[in-house]
């Protein structure tokens, strides 16, 4: 989440913001701010991170409800873990393909 937020902030601009990075133009920009590139890939990664953090809480609660040698939360734990793994894998591949490959330093 931190890396995605840092890239988003470093790519902010064009008129104000840090503007140290030039992000790839994957989607149309803003209708009210010409030249702005929407950091949609960074925003998607932060949403995935929030969901994975929520799944982690669910796994933790499920793990804490194992009584004696029986834990009836195992299906929920497995589902949350597999969901997080799929989200992280898909989001990482998309972020690399649609954002990281095209990032350039703003030398100005």
C-alpha positions in Angstrom: 0.0 0.0 0.0 2.8 2.4 0.8 4.6 1.9 -2.5 1.4 2.4 -4.5 0.6 5.6 -2.5 4.1 6.9 -2.9 4.0 6.3 -6.7 0.6 8.0 -6.8 1.8 11.1 -4.9 5.1 11.3 -6.8 3.2 11.2 -10.1 0.7 13.9 -9.0 0.5 17.0 -11.2 0.8 18.5 -13.8 0.2 22.0 -12.4 0.6 21.3 -8.7 1.8 18.3 -6.8 5.1 16.6 -6.6 5.3 15.6 -10.3 8.6 13.6 -9.9 7.3 10.6 -11.9 5.5 10.4 -15.2 2.8 7.7 -15.0 1.6 5.8 -18.1 -1.5 7.2 -19.6 -3.8 4.1 -19.5 -7.1 5.9 -19.2 -8.4 9.2 -20.3 -7.4 12.1 -18.1 -9.5 14.6 -16.3 -12.0 16.7 -18.1 -11.4 19.6 -15.8 -7.6 19.3 -15.5 -5.9 18.8 -18.9 -2.7 16.9 -18.8 -3.6 15.0 -15.6 -3.0 11.3 -15.6 -5.4 9.3 -13.3 -3.4 6.9 -11.1 -5.9 4.2 -11.4 -3.5 1.3 -11.1 -2.1 2.7 -7.8 -5.7 3.2 -6.5 -6.5 -0.4 -7.5 -3.5 -1.7 -5.5 -4.5 0.2 -2.4 -8.1 -1.2 -2.6 -6.6 -4.7 -2.9 -4.4 -4.1 0.1 -7.4 -2.9 2.1 -9.3 -6.1 1.2 -6.3 -8.3 2.1 -6.0 -6.6 5.4 -9.7 -7.3 6.0 -9.2 -10.9 5.1 -6.2 -11.1 7.5 -8.5 -9.9 10.3 -11.0 -12.6 9.4 -8.3 -15.2 9.4 -7.0 -14.0 12.8 -10.5 -14.1 14.3 -11.1 -17.6 12.8 -7.9 -18.9 14.2 -8.7 -17.6 17.6 -11.9 -19.6 17.6 -10.4 -23.0 17.5 -11.5 -24.7 20.7 -9.7 -27.8 21.8 -8.7 -29.5 18.6 -11.6 -28.4 16.5 -11.9 -25.2 14.5 -15.2 -24.8 12.6 -13.8 -21.6 11.0 -11.3 -23.6 8.8 -13.5 -23.2 5.6 -13.6 -19.4 6.1 -9.9 -19.2 6.9 -9.1 -21.1 3.7 -11.5 -19.0 1.6 -10.0 -15.7 2.9 -6.5 -16.9 2.4 -7.1 -18.1 -1.2 -9.0 -14.9 -1.9 -6.1 -12.8 -0.7 -3.6 -14.8 -2.7 -5.6 -14.5 -5.9 -6.2 -10.7 -5.4 -2.5 -10.1 -4.7 -1.3 -12.2 -7.6 -3.7 -10.6 -10.1 -3.2 -7.0 -8.8 0.6 -7.4 -8.8 0.6 -8.6 -12.4 -1.7 -5.8 -13.5 0.3 -3.1 -11.6 3.5 -4.3 -13.1 2.1 -4.4 -16.7 0.0 -1.2 -16.6 2.0 1.0 -14.3 5.5 0.0 -13.4 6.6 -0.8 -17.0 5.8 2.6 -18.2 6.9 4.8 -15.3 9.5 7.4 -16.2 11.4 10.0 -14.1 10.5 13.6 -14.7 14.0 14.9 -15.3 12.8 18.5 -15.3 
